[in-house]
């Protein structure tokens, strides 16, 4: 039963991670990433509310009550998912499907599979939850890295590179 609840608790995390990735991908669409832009967007990229909630989770996870940390992880992910809609309440920040870079989304999803593989191989939910919190904290940075990789690979940019 605990394993089923653990797997079920991954659903809010997946929703939150996808929301973060889609928001950041839509935001940096057609954006030139410079050091000045990075400095201005630092607190948008690294949202410290997830770091504070990570510390709360670590504090309560040390008691080793499986049902408690499963419920706590699920509640924190649901809160972060709901809070991500608050960031998007301005009409100019709506996600449009033509502003989504699917290479970056696939890149982010491929990286997100790693903790699940770890969990199914080791069956350590606390360590997996800690890794997943790290992914949430660095989700926007992962999207930026994917965007930079996409900009360096001309093959994926609408077939501008012709093979002779």
VMD Tcl script that builds the backbone (N, CA, C; Angstrom):
set m [mol new atoms 492]
animate dup $m
set s [atomselect $m all]
$s set {name element resname resid chain x y z} {
  {N N UNK 1 A 0.818 -1.190 0.000}
  {CA C UNK 1 A 0.000 0.000 0.000}
  {C C UNK 1 A 0.865 1.258 0.000}
  {N N UNK 2 A 1.971 1.219 0.742}
  {CA C UNK 2 A 2.846 2.383 0.810}
  {C C UNK 2 A 3.490 2.660 -0.546}
  {N N UNK 3 A 3.865 1.616 -1.253}
  {CA C UNK 3 A 4.465 1.802 -2.577}
  {C C UNK 3 A 3.458 2.426 -3.540}
  {N N UNK 4 A 2.204 2.012 -3.468}
  {CA C UNK 4 A 1.161 2.595 -4.307}
  {C C UNK 4 A 0.979 4.078 -3.989}
  {N N UNK 5 A 0.950 4.433 -2.700}
  {CA C UNK 5 A 0.813 5.843 -2.314}
  {C C UNK 5 A 2.020 6.663 -2.743}
  {N N UNK 6 A 3.190 6.066 -2.685}
  {CA C UNK 6 A 4.395 6.762 -3.135}
  {C C UNK 6 A 4.319 7.051 -4.627}
  {N N UNK 7 A 3.917 6.075 -5.398}
  {CA C UNK 7 A 3.786 6.279 -6.845}
  {C C UNK 7 A 2.689 7.291 -7.136}
  {N N UNK 8 A 1.617 7.256 -6.377}
  {CA C UNK 8 A 0.528 8.218 -6.537}
  {C C UNK 8 A 0.974 9.637 -6.173}
  {N N UNK 9 A 1.910 9.747 -5.238}
  {CA C UNK 9 A 2.394 11.072 -4.834}
  {C C UNK 9 A 3.275 11.712 -5.896}
  {N N UNK 10 A 3.710 10.947 -6.883}
  {CA C UNK 10 A 4.504 11.521 -7.968}
  {C C UNK 10 A 3.654 12.361 -8.917}
  {N N UNK 11 A 2.343 12.126 -8.960}
  {CA C UNK 11 A 1.480 12.838 -9.902}
  {C C UNK 11 A 1.484 14.348 -9.654}
  {N N UNK 12 A 1.311 14.839 -8.413}
  {CA C UNK 12 A 1.386 16.299 -8.224}
  {C C UNK 12 A 2.757 16.873 -8.572}
  {N N UNK 13 A 3.812 16.081 -8.326}
  {CA C UNK 13 A 5.139 16.566 -8.681}
  {C C UNK 13 A 5.267 16.713 -10.196}
  {N N UNK 14 A 4.767 15.731 -10.942}
  {CA C UNK 14 A 4.838 15.793 -12.404}
  {C C UNK 14 A 4.065 17.003 -12.917}
  {N N UNK 15 A 2.883 17.247 -12.358}
  {CA C UNK 15 A 2.091 18.412 -12.763}
  {C C UNK 15 A 2.837 19.718 -12.484}
  {N N UNK 16 A 3.423 19.804 -11.307}
  {CA C UNK 16 A 4.156 21.012 -10.932}
  {C C UNK 16 A 5.382 21.201 -11.813}
  {N N UNK 17 A 6.122 20.142 -12.048}
  {CA C UNK 17 A 7.327 20.224 -12.876}
  {C C UNK 17 A 6.978 20.631 -14.310}
  {N N UNK 18 A 5.930 20.029 -14.862}
  {CA C UNK 18 A 5.504 20.396 -16.215}
  {C C UNK 18 A 5.052 21.845 -16.279}
  {N N UNK 19 A 4.346 22.301 -15.270}
  {CA C UNK 19 A 3.880 23.696 -15.240}
  {C C UNK 19 A 5.071 24.642 -15.201}
  {N N UNK 20 A 6.055 24.347 -14.371}
  {CA C UNK 20 A 7.258 25.182 -14.316}
  {C C UNK 20 A 7.967 25.197 -15.670}
  {N N UNK 21 A 8.096 24.028 -16.287}
  {CA C UNK 21 A 8.803 23.948 -17.567}
  {C C UNK 21 A 8.052 24.696 -18.668}
  {N N UNK 22 A 6.734 24.518 -18.737}
  {CA C UNK 22 A 5.951 25.218 -19.753}
  {C C UNK 22 A 5.989 26.731 -19.537}
  {N N UNK 23 A 5.885 27.173 -18.284}
  {CA C UNK 23 A 5.937 28.616 -18.007}
  {C C UNK 23 A 7.270 29.215 -18.435}
  {N N UNK 24 A 8.346 28.552 -18.084}
  {CA C UNK 24 A 9.663 29.093 -18.409}
  {C C UNK 24 A 9.931 29.020 -19.903}
  {N N UNK 25 A 9.489 27.969 -20.556}
  {CA C UNK 25 A 9.683 27.845 -22.001}
  {C C UNK 25 A 8.927 28.945 -22.736}
  {N N UNK 26 A 7.709 29.220 -22.306}
  {CA C UNK 26 A 6.932 30.292 -22.943}
  {C C UNK 26 A 7.542 31.661 -22.650}
  {N N UNK 27 A 8.130 31.806 -21.470}
  {CA C UNK 27 A 8.713 33.095 -21.104}
  {C C UNK 27 A 9.987 33.404 -21.878}
  {N N UNK 28 A 10.814 32.397 -22.129}
  {CA C UNK 28 A 12.083 32.670 -22.807}
  {C C UNK 28 A 11.991 32.481 -24.312}
  {N N UNK 29 A 10.775 32.255 -24.831}
  {CA C UNK 29 A 10.591 32.126 -26.273}
  {C C UNK 29 A 11.031 33.423 -26.939}
  {N N UNK 30 A 11.908 33.331 -27.915}
  {CA C UNK 30 A 12.439 34.485 -28.652}
  {C C UNK 30 A 13.195 35.450 -27.746}
  {N N UNK 31 A 13.679 34.975 -26.606}
  {CA C UNK 31 A 14.423 35.806 -25.659}
  {C C UNK 31 A 15.910 35.566 -25.850}
  {N N UNK 32 A 16.674 36.611 -25.840}
  {CA C UNK 32 A 18.129 36.484 -25.892}
  {C C UNK 32 A 18.623 36.410 -24.455}
  {N N UNK 33 A 19.259 35.295 -24.135}
  {CA C UNK 33 A 19.728 35.058 -22.772}
  {C C UNK 33 A 21.100 35.697 -22.619}
  {N N UNK 34 A 21.177 36.707 -21.790}
  {CA C UNK 34 A 22.438 37.364 -21.480}
  {C C UNK 34 A 22.653 37.321 -19.975}
  {N N UNK 35 A 23.816 37.748 -19.567}
  {CA C UNK 35 A 24.106 37.775 -18.138}
  {C C UNK 35 A 23.228 38.804 -17.426}
  {N N UNK 36 A 22.946 39.931 -18.070}
  {CA C UNK 36 A 22.071 40.940 -17.467}
  {C C UNK 36 A 20.651 40.405 -17.292}
  {N N UNK 37 A 20.152 39.676 -18.300}
  {CA C UNK 37 A 18.830 39.081 -18.182}
  {C C UNK 37 A 18.810 38.064 -17.045}
  {N N UNK 38 A 19.887 37.293 -16.932}
  {CA C UNK 38 A 19.976 36.289 -15.871}
  {C C UNK 38 A 19.977 36.961 -14.495}
  {N N UNK 39 A 20.692 38.085 -14.361}
  {CA C UNK 39 A 20.719 38.805 -13.087}
  {C C UNK 39 A 19.331 39.340 -12.736}
  {N N UNK 40 A 18.617 39.875 -13.725}
  {CA C UNK 40 A 17.285 40.413 -13.465}
  {C C UNK 40 A 16.283 39.310 -13.149}
  {N N UNK 41 A 16.473 38.155 -13.713}
  {CA C UNK 41 A 15.518 37.055 -13.557}
  {C C UNK 41 A 15.952 36.013 -12.529}
  {N N UNK 42 A 16.938 36.322 -11.720}
  {CA C UNK 42 A 17.496 35.339 -10.797}
  {C C UNK 42 A 16.436 34.779 -9.847}
  {N N UNK 43 A 15.627 35.660 -9.253}
  {CA C UNK 43 A 14.629 35.190 -8.298}
  {C C UNK 43 A 13.410 34.582 -8.993}
  {N N UNK 44 A 13.289 34.792 -10.289}
  {CA C UNK 44 A 12.245 34.122 -11.049}
  {C C UNK 44 A 12.695 32.712 -11.414}
  {N N UNK 45 A 13.980 32.555 -11.667}
  {CA C UNK 45 A 14.516 31.238 -12.017}
  {C C UNK 45 A 14.603 30.342 -10.780}
  {N N UNK 46 A 15.145 30.874 -9.701}
  {CA C UNK 46 A 15.277 30.113 -8.460}
  {C C UNK 46 A 14.242 30.630 -7.474}
  {N N UNK 47 A 13.110 29.970 -7.390}
  {CA C UNK 47 A 12.073 30.399 -6.462}
  {C C UNK 47 A 12.347 29.770 -5.109}
  {N N UNK 48 A 12.568 30.629 -4.147}
  {CA C UNK 48 A 13.048 30.160 -2.859}
  {C C UNK 48 A 11.942 29.613 -1.966}
  {N N UNK 49 A 10.686 29.752 -2.381}
  {CA C UNK 49 A 9.633 29.107 -1.601}
  {C C UNK 49 A 9.757 27.597 -1.678}
  {N N UNK 50 A 10.203 27.078 -2.823}
  {CA C UNK 50 A 10.407 25.629 -2.927}
  {C C UNK 50 A 11.588 25.183 -2.068}
  {N N UNK 51 A 12.585 26.036 -1.925}
  {CA C UNK 51 A 13.720 25.697 -1.062}
  {C C UNK 51 A 13.297 25.671 0.410}
  {N N UNK 52 A 12.463 26.610 0.809}
  {CA C UNK 52 A 11.970 26.642 2.196}
  {C C UNK 52 A 11.108 25.410 2.472}
  {N N UNK 53 A 10.254 25.059 1.527}
  {CA C UNK 53 A 9.420 23.868 1.712}
  {C C UNK 53 A 10.265 22.596 1.700}
  {N N UNK 54 A 11.370 22.596 0.973}
  {CA C UNK 54 A 12.309 21.480 0.990}
  {C C UNK 54 A 12.898 21.309 2.394}
  {N N UNK 55 A 13.260 22.405 3.029}
  {CA C UNK 55 A 13.813 22.347 4.385}
  {C C UNK 55 A 12.762 21.819 5.363}
  {N N UNK 56 A 11.514 22.235 5.193}
  {CA C UNK 56 A 10.435 21.718 6.043}
  {C C UNK 56 A 10.288 20.214 5.845}
  {N N UNK 57 A 10.351 19.775 4.612}
  {CA C UNK 57 A 10.242 18.340 4.330}
  {C C UNK 57 A 11.391 17.574 4.978}
  {N N UNK 58 A 12.607 18.084 4.866}
  {CA C UNK 58 A 13.764 17.405 5.464}
  {C C UNK 58 A 13.597 17.327 6.978}
  {N N UNK 59 A 13.067 18.390 7.572}
  {CA C UNK 59 A 12.862 18.393 9.024}
  {C C UNK 59 A 11.897 17.283 9.452}
  {N N UNK 60 A 10.803 17.123 8.724}
  {CA C UNK 60 A 9.817 16.115 9.101}
  {C C UNK 60 A 10.174 14.713 8.600}
  {N N UNK 61 A 10.993 14.611 7.585}
  {CA C UNK 61 A 11.366 13.296 7.054}
  {C C UNK 61 A 12.309 12.549 7.983}
  {N N UNK 62 A 12.931 13.239 8.888}
  {CA C UNK 62 A 13.861 12.550 9.778}
  {C C UNK 62 A 13.156 11.664 10.804}
  {N N UNK 63 A 11.833 11.801 10.934}
  {CA C UNK 63 A 11.087 10.969 11.864}
  {C C UNK 63 A 10.763 9.586 11.301}
  {N N UNK 64 A 10.991 9.389 10.018}
  {CA C UNK 64 A 10.853 8.088 9.346}
  {C C UNK 64 A 9.445 7.494 9.439}
  {N N UNK 65 A 8.435 8.323 9.413}
  {CA C UNK 65 A 7.048 7.862 9.328}
  {C C UNK 65 A 6.638 7.941 7.867}
  {N N UNK 66 A 6.543 6.792 7.214}
  {CA C UNK 66 A 6.363 6.751 5.765}
  {C C UNK 66 A 5.115 7.480 5.296}
  {N N UNK 67 A 3.997 7.232 5.912}
  {CA C UNK 67 A 2.758 7.865 5.478}
  {C C UNK 67 A 2.824 9.377 5.655}
  {N N UNK 68 A 3.498 9.837 6.711}
  {CA C UNK 68 A 3.598 11.281 6.965}
  {C C UNK 68 A 4.413 11.976 5.884}
  {N N UNK 69 A 5.563 11.435 5.519}
  {CA C UNK 69 A 6.342 12.151 4.504}
  {C C UNK 69 A 5.775 11.976 3.110}
  {N N UNK 70 A 5.017 10.909 2.857}
  {CA C UNK 70 A 4.340 10.788 1.561}
  {C C UNK 70 A 3.268 11.864 1.446}
  {N N UNK 71 A 2.486 12.032 2.514}
  {CA C UNK 71 A 1.433 13.055 2.498}
  {C C UNK 71 A 2.031 14.454 2.469}
  {N N UNK 72 A 3.127 14.668 3.193}
  {CA C UNK 72 A 3.766 15.977 3.197}
  {C C UNK 72 A 4.323 16.323 1.820}
  {N N UNK 73 A 4.962 15.378 1.171}
  {CA C UNK 73 A 5.485 15.618 -0.176}
  {C C UNK 73 A 4.355 15.944 -1.143}
  {N N UNK 74 A 3.267 15.199 -1.064}
  {CA C UNK 74 A 2.127 15.435 -1.940}
  {C C UNK 74 A 1.517 16.811 -1.681}
  {N N UNK 75 A 1.370 17.181 -0.422}
  {CA C UNK 75 A 0.794 18.490 -0.088}
  {C C UNK 75 A 1.691 19.626 -0.558}
  {N N UNK 76 A 2.993 19.487 -0.400}
  {CA C UNK 76 A 3.915 20.532 -0.842}
  {C C UNK 76 A 3.864 20.676 -2.357}
  {N N UNK 77 A 3.842 19.576 -3.074}
  {CA C UNK 77 A 3.776 19.642 -4.540}
  {C C UNK 77 A 2.456 20.239 -5.010}
  {N N UNK 78 A 1.364 19.895 -4.355}
  {CA C UNK 78 A 0.078 20.499 -4.712}
  {C C UNK 78 A 0.076 21.997 -4.439}
  {N N UNK 79 A 0.692 22.408 -3.333}
  {CA C UNK 79 A 0.787 23.844 -3.035}
  {C C UNK 79 A 1.619 24.563 -4.092}
  {N N UNK 80 A 2.760 23.999 -4.459}
  {CA C UNK 80 A 3.612 24.646 -5.460}
  {C C UNK 80 A 2.927 24.682 -6.822}
  {N N UNK 81 A 2.154 23.665 -7.142}
  {CA C UNK 81 A 1.409 23.651 -8.400}
  {C C UNK 81 A 0.345 24.748 -8.396}
  {N N UNK 82 A -0.385 24.870 -7.303}
  {CA C UNK 82 A -1.406 25.924 -7.207}
  {C C UNK 82 A -0.763 27.306 -7.205}
  {N N UNK 83 A 0.373 27.445 -6.563}
  {CA C UNK 83 A 1.057 28.742 -6.522}
  {C C UNK 83 A 1.613 29.129 -7.886}
  {N N UNK 84 A 1.886 28.155 -8.736}
  {CA C UNK 84 A 2.400 28.477 -10.065}
  {C C UNK 84 A 1.348 29.173 -10.922}
  {N N UNK 85 A 0.071 28.961 -10.627}
  {CA C UNK 85 A -0.986 29.681 -11.342}
  {C C UNK 85 A -1.033 31.141 -10.920}
  {N N UNK 86 A -0.612 31.425 -9.706}
  {CA C UNK 86 A -0.560 32.803 -9.234}
  {C C UNK 86 A 0.486 33.603 -10.006}
  {N N UNK 87 A 1.573 32.953 -10.389}
  {CA C UNK 87 A 2.621 33.614 -11.165}
  {C C UNK 87 A 2.150 33.970 -12.560}
  {N N UNK 88 A 1.110 33.317 -13.026}
  {CA C UNK 88 A 0.671 33.465 -14.409}
  {C C UNK 88 A -0.624 34.264 -14.517}
  {N N UNK 89 A -0.953 35.065 -13.549}
  {CA C UNK 89 A -2.238 35.755 -13.586}
  {C C UNK 89 A -2.250 36.966 -14.496}
  {N N UNK 90 A -1.101 37.418 -14.954}
  {CA C UNK 90 A -1.050 38.543 -15.887}
  {C C UNK 90 A -1.388 38.050 -17.286}
  {N N UNK 91 A -2.193 38.813 -18.036}
  {CA C UNK 91 A -2.623 38.321 -19.356}
  {C C UNK 91 A -1.492 38.179 -20.362}
  {N N UNK 92 A -0.402 38.926 -20.215}
  {CA C UNK 92 A 0.690 38.809 -21.173}
  {C C UNK 92 A 1.593 37.609 -20.889}
  {N N UNK 93 A 1.345 36.892 -19.809}
  {CA C UNK 93 A 2.162 35.724 -19.476}
  {C C UNK 93 A 1.436 34.408 -19.736}
  {N N UNK 94 A 0.362 34.441 -20.502}
  {CA C UNK 94 A -0.368 33.220 -20.821}
  {C C UNK 94 A 0.491 32.342 -21.731}
  {N N UNK 95 A 0.374 31.048 -21.535}
  {CA C UNK 95 A 1.115 30.107 -22.362}
  {C C UNK 95 A 0.380 29.932 -23.683}
  {N N UNK 96 A 1.086 30.156 -24.761}
  {CA C UNK 96 A 0.535 29.914 -26.084}
  {C C UNK 96 A 1.303 28.744 -26.685}
  {N N UNK 97 A 0.586 27.879 -27.384}
  {CA C UNK 97 A 1.226 26.680 -27.920}
  {C C UNK 97 A 2.286 27.003 -28.963}
  {N N UNK 98 A 2.168 28.138 -29.647}
  {CA C UNK 98 A 3.204 28.465 -30.621}
  {C C UNK 98 A 4.457 29.024 -29.947}
  {N N UNK 99 A 4.390 29.318 -28.652}
  {CA C UNK 99 A 5.565 29.794 -27.915}
  {C C UNK 99 A 6.294 28.668 -27.191}
  {N N UNK 100 A 5.851 27.444 -27.373}
  {CA C UNK 100 A 6.453 26.310 -26.671}
  {C C UNK 100 A 7.511 25.669 -27.560}
  {N N UNK 101 A 8.685 25.512 -27.020}
  {CA C UNK 101 A 9.775 24.839 -27.703}
  {C C UNK 101 A 9.736 23.370 -27.259}
  {N N UNK 102 A 9.313 22.504 -28.146}
  {CA C UNK 102 A 9.115 21.103 -27.777}
  {C C UNK 102 A 10.424 20.370 -27.549}
  {N N UNK 103 A 11.506 20.813 -28.156}
  {CA C UNK 103 A 12.809 20.222 -27.878}
  {C C UNK 103 A 13.165 20.419 -26.404}
  {N N UNK 104 A 12.922 21.599 -25.892}
  {CA C UNK 104 A 13.245 21.905 -24.498}
  {C C UNK 104 A 12.348 21.096 -23.550}
  {N N UNK 105 A 11.076 20.955 -23.908}
  {CA C UNK 105 A 10.167 20.182 -23.062}
  {C C UNK 105 A 10.580 18.708 -23.032}
  {N N UNK 106 A 10.917 18.154 -24.181}
  {CA C UNK 106 A 11.358 16.755 -24.231}
  {C C UNK 106 A 12.670 16.581 -23.460}
  {N N UNK 107 A 13.580 17.543 -23.599}
  {CA C UNK 107 A 14.838 17.515 -22.850}
  {C C UNK 107 A 14.567 17.513 -21.347}
  {N N UNK 108 A 13.654 18.367 -20.898}
  {CA C UNK 108 A 13.315 18.449 -19.473}
  {C C UNK 108 A 12.656 17.159 -18.985}
  {N N UNK 109 A 11.796 16.586 -19.808}
  {CA C UNK 109 A 11.129 15.342 -19.417}
  {C C UNK 109 A 12.098 14.169 -19.362}
  {N N UNK 110 A 13.050 14.141 -20.286}
  {CA C UNK 110 A 14.046 13.062 -20.253}
  {C C UNK 110 A 14.899 13.146 -18.993}
  {N N UNK 111 A 15.219 14.358 -18.573}
  {CA C UNK 111 A 15.964 14.500 -17.320}
  {C C UNK 111 A 15.100 14.140 -16.114}
  {N N UNK 112 A 13.802 14.362 -16.219}
  {CA C UNK 112 A 12.904 14.074 -15.102}
  {C C UNK 112 A 12.663 12.588 -14.909}
  {N N UNK 113 A 12.994 11.784 -15.874}
  {CA C UNK 113 A 12.802 10.332 -15.761}
  {C C UNK 113 A 13.847 9.711 -14.826}
  {N N UNK 114 A 14.983 10.349 -14.681}
  {CA C UNK 114 A 16.089 9.797 -13.887}
  {C C UNK 114 A 15.686 9.487 -12.439}
  {N N UNK 115 A 15.014 10.394 -11.703}
  {CA C UNK 115 A 14.641 10.031 -10.321}
  {C C UNK 115 A 13.667 8.861 -10.234}
  {N N UNK 116 A 12.791 8.721 -11.220}
  {CA C UNK 116 A 11.850 7.606 -11.190}
  {C C UNK 116 A 12.565 6.284 -11.428}
  {N N UNK 117 A 13.546 6.288 -12.307}
  {CA C UNK 117 A 14.365 5.091 -12.509}
  {C C UNK 117 A 15.105 4.752 -11.220}
  {N N UNK 118 A 15.621 5.792 -10.554}
  {CA C UNK 118 A 16.298 5.584 -9.271}
  {C C UNK 118 A 15.353 4.967 -8.249}
  {N N UNK 119 A 14.135 5.487 -8.181}
  {CA C UNK 119 A 13.182 4.960 -7.196}
  {C C UNK 119 A 12.836 3.496 -7.473}
  {N N UNK 120 A 12.570 3.168 -8.714}
  {CA C UNK 120 A 12.173 1.792 -9.020}
  {C C UNK 120 A 13.337 0.814 -8.887}
  {N N UNK 121 A 14.570 1.309 -8.942}
  {CA C UNK 121 A 15.726 0.430 -8.736}
  {C C UNK 121 A 16.080 0.265 -7.264}
  {N N UNK 122 A 15.930 1.340 -6.476}
  {CA C UNK 122 A 16.377 1.301 -5.084}
  {C C UNK 122 A 15.244 1.211 -4.067}
  {N N UNK 123 A 14.061 1.704 -4.413}
  {CA C UNK 123 A 12.900 1.732 -3.520}
  {C C UNK 123 A 13.170 2.544 -2.255}
  {N N UNK 124 A 13.844 3.675 -2.411}
  {CA C UNK 124 A 14.084 4.626 -1.321}
  {C C UNK 124 A 13.259 5.887 -1.577}
  {N N UNK 125 A 12.067 5.987 -0.988}
  {CA C UNK 125 A 11.224 7.146 -1.306}
  {C C UNK 125 A 11.761 8.470 -0.773}
  {N N UNK 126 A 12.388 8.492 0.386}
  {CA C UNK 126 A 12.862 9.771 0.932}
  {C C UNK 126 A 13.946 10.348 0.038}
  {N N UNK 127 A 14.892 9.540 -0.373}
  {CA C UNK 127 A 15.955 10.031 -1.249}
  {C C UNK 127 A 15.373 10.480 -2.583}
  {N N UNK 128 A 14.407 9.737 -3.085}
  {CA C UNK 128 A 13.759 10.123 -4.341}
  {C C UNK 128 A 13.039 11.448 -4.187}
  {N N UNK 129 A 12.345 11.643 -3.066}
  {CA C UNK 129 A 11.662 12.911 -2.827}
  {C C UNK 129 A 12.651 14.069 -2.742}
  {N N UNK 130 A 13.783 13.846 -2.123}
  {CA C UNK 130 A 14.793 14.904 -2.032}
  {C C UNK 130 A 15.323 15.269 -3.420}
  {N N UNK 131 A 15.539 14.256 -4.251}
  {CA C UNK 131 A 15.981 14.509 -5.627}
  {C C UNK 131 A 14.898 15.257 -6.402}
  {N N UNK 132 A 13.648 14.876 -6.205}
  {CA C UNK 132 A 12.551 15.545 -6.905}
  {C C UNK 132 A 12.404 17.002 -6.464}
  {N N UNK 133 A 12.643 17.278 -5.187}
  {CA C UNK 133 A 12.637 18.670 -4.738}
  {C C UNK 133 A 13.761 19.460 -5.400}
  {N N UNK 134 A 14.910 18.824 -5.555}
  {CA C UNK 134 A 16.001 19.481 -6.276}
  {C C UNK 134 A 15.619 19.791 -7.712}
  {N N UNK 135 A 14.936 18.865 -8.345}
  {CA C UNK 135 A 14.464 19.098 -9.713}
  {C C UNK 135 A 13.489 20.268 -9.770}
  {N N UNK 136 A 12.593 20.374 -8.770}
  {CA C UNK 136 A 11.663 21.501 -8.769}
  {C C UNK 136 A 12.398 22.826 -8.586}
  {N N UNK 137 A 13.402 22.823 -7.719}
  {CA C UNK 137 A 14.150 24.062 -7.487}
  {C C UNK 137 A 14.921 24.473 -8.732}
  {N N UNK 138 A 15.470 23.504 -9.450}
  {CA C UNK 138 A 16.271 23.800 -10.630}
  {C C UNK 138 A 15.516 23.612 -11.948}
  {N N UNK 139 A 14.194 23.486 -11.918}
  {CA C UNK 139 A 13.411 23.225 -13.135}
  {C C UNK 139 A 13.592 24.334 -14.163}
  {N N UNK 140 A 13.561 25.557 -13.733}
  {CA C UNK 140 A 13.694 26.670 -14.669}
  {C C UNK 140 A 15.114 26.744 -15.229}
  {N N UNK 141 A 16.099 26.379 -14.418}
  {CA C UNK 141 A 17.477 26.338 -14.909}
  {C C UNK 141 A 17.645 25.199 -15.913}
  {N N UNK 142 A 16.975 24.075 -15.688}
  {CA C UNK 142 A 17.014 22.971 -16.645}
  {C C UNK 142 A 16.441 23.412 -17.979}
  {N N UNK 143 A 15.356 24.184 -17.937}
  {CA C UNK 143 A 14.763 24.703 -19.173}
  {C C UNK 143 A 15.736 25.663 -19.864}
  {N N UNK 144 A 16.411 26.503 -19.103}
  {CA C UNK 144 A 17.406 27.405 -19.700}
  {C C UNK 144 A 18.542 26.626 -20.353}
  {N N UNK 145 A 19.003 25.582 -19.703}
  {CA C UNK 145 A 20.066 24.759 -20.282}
  {C C UNK 145 A 19.575 24.091 -21.560}
  {N N UNK 146 A 18.347 23.581 -21.537}
  {CA C UNK 146 A 17.766 22.993 -22.745}
  {C C UNK 146 A 17.625 24.005 -23.860}
  {N N UNK 147 A 17.255 25.231 -23.503}
  {CA C UNK 147 A 17.133 26.301 -24.498}
  {C C UNK 147 A 18.497 26.643 -25.102}
  {N N UNK 148 A 19.523 26.668 -24.274}
  {CA C UNK 148 A 20.873 26.948 -24.782}
  {C C UNK 148 A 21.365 25.817 -25.679}
  {N N UNK 149 A 21.078 24.584 -25.308}
  {CA C UNK 149 A 21.453 23.453 -26.166}
  {C C UNK 149 A 20.724 23.542 -27.493}
  {N N UNK 150 A 19.445 23.892 -27.441}
  {CA C UNK 150 A 18.649 24.028 -28.664}
  {C C UNK 150 A 19.209 25.129 -29.559}
  {N N UNK 151 A 19.650 26.213 -28.969}
  {CA C UNK 151 A 20.193 27.301 -29.787}
  {C C UNK 151 A 21.552 26.944 -30.382}
  {N N UNK 152 A 22.259 25.989 -29.775}
  {CA C UNK 152 A 23.558 25.574 -30.311}
  {C C UNK 152 A 23.435 24.466 -31.349}
  {N N UNK 153 A 22.297 23.817 -31.426}
  {CA C UNK 153 A 22.102 22.735 -32.387}
  {C C UNK 153 A 21.270 23.232 -33.560}
  {N N UNK 154 A 21.890 23.560 -34.659}
  {CA C UNK 154 A 21.113 24.091 -35.781}
  {C C UNK 154 A 20.234 23.051 -36.454}
  {N N UNK 155 A 20.516 21.774 -36.249}
  {CA C UNK 155 A 19.741 20.716 -36.897}
  {C C UNK 155 A 18.278 20.730 -36.447}
  {N N UNK 156 A 18.026 21.088 -35.187}
  {CA C UNK 156 A 16.676 21.061 -34.657}
  {C C UNK 156 A 15.904 22.350 -34.909}
  {N N UNK 157 A 16.540 23.349 -35.429}
  {CA C UNK 157 A 15.861 24.627 -35.653}
  {C C UNK 157 A 15.222 24.665 -37.017}
  {N N UNK 158 A 14.129 23.957 -37.160}
  {CA C UNK 158 A 13.296 23.948 -38.361}
  {C C UNK 158 A 14.056 23.611 -39.627}
  {N N UNK 159 A 14.970 22.690 -39.496}
  {CA C UNK 159 A 15.716 22.150 -40.647}
  {C C UNK 159 A 16.413 23.240 -41.477}
  {N N UNK 160 A 17.003 24.208 -40.814}
  {CA C UNK 160 A 17.748 25.255 -41.522}
  {C C UNK 160 A 19.048 24.716 -42.085}
  {N N UNK 161 A 19.538 23.627 -41.520}
  {CA C UNK 161 A 20.765 23.015 -41.988}
  {C C UNK 161 A 20.419 22.018 -43.093}
  {N N UNK 162 A 20.949 22.224 -44.246}
  {CA C UNK 162 A 20.654 21.328 -45.374}
  {C C UNK 162 A 21.811 20.379 -45.562}
  {N N UNK 163 A 21.472 19.114 -45.735}
  {CA C UNK 163 A 22.480 18.075 -45.950}
  {C C UNK 163 A 22.650 17.905 -47.454}
  {N N UNK 164 A 23.870 17.991 -47.911}
  {CA C UNK 164 A 24.157 17.873 -49.349}
  {C C UNK 164 A 24.584 16.472 -49.658}
}
mol reanalyze $m
mol bondsrecalc $m
mol representation Tube
mol addrep $m
